[in-house]
Amino acid sequence: MRIDEGPIIIEQHFNKTADVVWKAITDINQMRQWYFENIPAFEPEVGFATQFNIQSGQRNFLHIWKVLEVNPGKLIKYNWSYKDYEGDSEVIFELFNEGSSTLLRLTHLVKEDFSDDIPEFKRESGVQGWTHFIKESLVNFLEIK
């Protein structure tokens, strides 16, 4: 993923209130069910930071997150980088209340280029990953809520 490729943007409508979707994207117990099961902790508070490892083949990707902005029920933005790898980005979840339904817009904005030599850092991989998380995993999770 590189700056010159522009942000990854994924949108999804949910037949749930913004409060329900907000809880799914900010409550650690719910996040572990649809996002990353090994997130050790998460708080929707500016300055909160967490780290967790994801293994892909022979590589370890120590995820480093730091919450940058919170507007409860509407927006959460966090910095997303990896220990020992070049690259830096921001992930923004925005919720738009549409009565009894909610539009979620996910934006993954690259701030410093990630290496093209690592398959997991290619734009296609990012698009596939976010599409899976938002349009499959989160959709399925919220359908049973």
C-alpha positions as CSV (number, residue, x, y, z in Angstrom):
1,M,0.0,0.0,0.0
2,R,1.4,3.3,-1.1
3,I,0.3,6.9,-0.6
4,D,0.0,7.4,-4.4
5,E,-2.6,4.6,-4.6
6,G,-5.1,6.6,-2.6
7,P,-7.1,5.3,0.4
8,I,-9.0,2.0,0.6
9,I,-12.7,2.8,1.2
10,I,-15.2,0.2,2.0
11,E,-18.9,1.0,2.7
12,Q,-21.6,-1.2,4.1
13,H,-25.2,-0.6,5.2
14,F,-26.5,-2.4,8.3
15,N,-30.1,-2.8,9.4
16,K,-28.9,-1.9,12.9
17,T,-28.8,1.4,14.8
18,A,-25.5,3.3,15.0
19,D,-25.2,2.4,18.7
20,V,-25.2,-1.3,17.8
21,V,-22.6,-0.9,15.1
22,W,-20.5,1.4,17.3
23,K,-20.4,-1.2,20.0
24,A,-19.3,-3.9,17.5
25,I,-16.4,-1.8,16.3
26,T,-15.2,-0.5,19.7
27,D,-16.1,-3.1,22.4
28,I,-13.2,-5.5,22.8
29,N,-15.4,-8.6,23.4
30,Q,-17.4,-8.0,20.2
31,M,-14.2,-7.0,18.2
32,R,-12.7,-10.4,19.1
33,Q,-15.6,-12.1,17.5
34,W,-15.5,-10.5,14.0
35,Y,-12.1,-8.7,13.7
36,F,-9.0,-10.1,15.5
37,E,-9.6,-12.6,18.2
38,N,-6.3,-11.9,19.9
39,I,-6.6,-8.2,20.5
40,P,-5.5,-8.0,24.1
41,A,-7.4,-4.8,24.9
42,F,-9.1,-1.9,23.2
43,E,-10.6,1.4,24.5
44,P,-12.3,4.0,22.3
45,E,-10.2,6.7,24.0
46,V,-7.7,9.1,22.4
47,G,-4.2,8.0,23.3
48,F,-5.1,4.3,24.0
49,A,-2.5,2.0,22.4
50,T,-2.4,-1.7,21.9
51,Q,-0.3,-4.3,20.2
52,F,-0.9,-7.9,19.0
53,N,0.7,-10.3,16.6
54,I,-0.7,-12.0,13.5
55,Q,1.3,-14.7,11.8
56,S,1.1,-15.1,8.1
57,G,3.2,-18.0,6.7
58,Q,6.7,-17.5,8.1
59,R,6.2,-13.8,8.9
60,N,5.1,-12.2,12.1
61,F,3.2,-8.9,11.9
62,L,3.1,-7.2,15.3
63,H,0.2,-4.7,14.8
64,I,0.6,-1.4,16.6
65,W,-2.6,0.7,17.1
66,K,-3.0,4.0,18.7
67,V,-6.4,5.8,18.9
68,L,-6.1,9.3,17.4
69,E,-9.7,10.6,17.4
70,V,-13.0,9.6,18.9
71,N,-16.5,11.0,18.4
72,P,-18.7,8.4,20.2
73,G,-21.2,6.8,18.0
74,K,-19.9,8.5,14.9
75,L,-16.2,8.1,14.3
76,I,-13.0,6.4,15.6
77,K,-9.6,6.8,14.0
78,Y,-6.5,5.0,14.9
79,N,-2.9,4.8,13.7
80,W,-2.0,1.4,12.3
81,S,1.6,0.3,11.8
82,Y,3.7,-2.8,12.3
83,K,6.9,-3.4,14.3
84,D,10.0,-3.9,12.2
85,Y,8.3,-3.0,8.9
86,E,8.2,0.3,7.1
87,G,4.9,2.0,6.6
88,D,2.3,3.9,8.5
89,S,-1.4,4.4,8.1
90,E,-4.6,5.5,9.7
91,V,-7.9,3.5,9.8
92,I,-11.1,5.5,10.2
93,F,-14.5,4.0,10.9
94,E,-17.3,6.5,10.3
95,L,-21.0,5.8,11.1
96,F,-23.9,7.6,9.5
97,N,-27.2,7.2,11.2
98,E,-30.0,6.5,8.7
99,G,-32.9,6.1,11.0
100,S,-33.1,2.4,12.0
101,S,-30.1,1.6,9.8
102,T,-26.5,2.7,9.6
103,L,-23.9,3.3,6.9
104,L,-20.4,2.3,7.9
105,R,-17.5,3.8,5.9
106,L,-14.1,2.4,6.5
107,T,-11.2,4.4,5.2
108,H,-7.6,3.0,5.3
109,L,-5.3,6.0,4.6
110,V,-1.6,5.4,4.0
111,K,0.6,8.0,5.5
112,E,4.0,6.4,4.8
113,D,4.5,3.7,2.1
114,F,4.5,0.0,3.0
115,S,6.9,-2.3,1.2
116,D,5.7,-3.6,-2.1
117,D,8.0,-6.6,-1.6
118,I,5.7,-8.1,1.1
119,P,2.5,-9.6,-0.4
120,E,0.4,-8.7,2.7
121,F,1.2,-5.0,2.2
122,K,0.0,-4.8,-1.5
123,R,-3.1,-2.8,-2.1
124,E,-5.0,-5.8,-3.4
125,S,-4.4,-7.6,-0.1
126,G,-5.6,-4.6,1.9
127,V,-8.8,-4.4,-0.2
128,Q,-9.4,-8.1,0.2
129,G,-8.8,-8.0,3.9
130,W,-11.1,-5.0,4.6
131,T,-13.8,-6.4,2.3
132,H,-13.7,-9.6,4.3
133,F,-13.8,-7.9,7.7
134,I,-16.5,-5.4,6.8
135,K,-18.7,-7.1,4.2
136,E,-18.4,-10.6,5.5
137,S,-17.3,-11.0,9.1
138,L,-18.9,-7.8,10.5
139,V,-22.1,-8.4,8.4
140,N,-22.4,-12.0,9.7
141,F,-21.6,-10.9,13.3
142,L,-24.3,-8.2,13.3
143,E,-26.9,-10.4,11.6
144,I,-27.0,-12.6,14.8
145,K,-27.1,-9.6,17.1
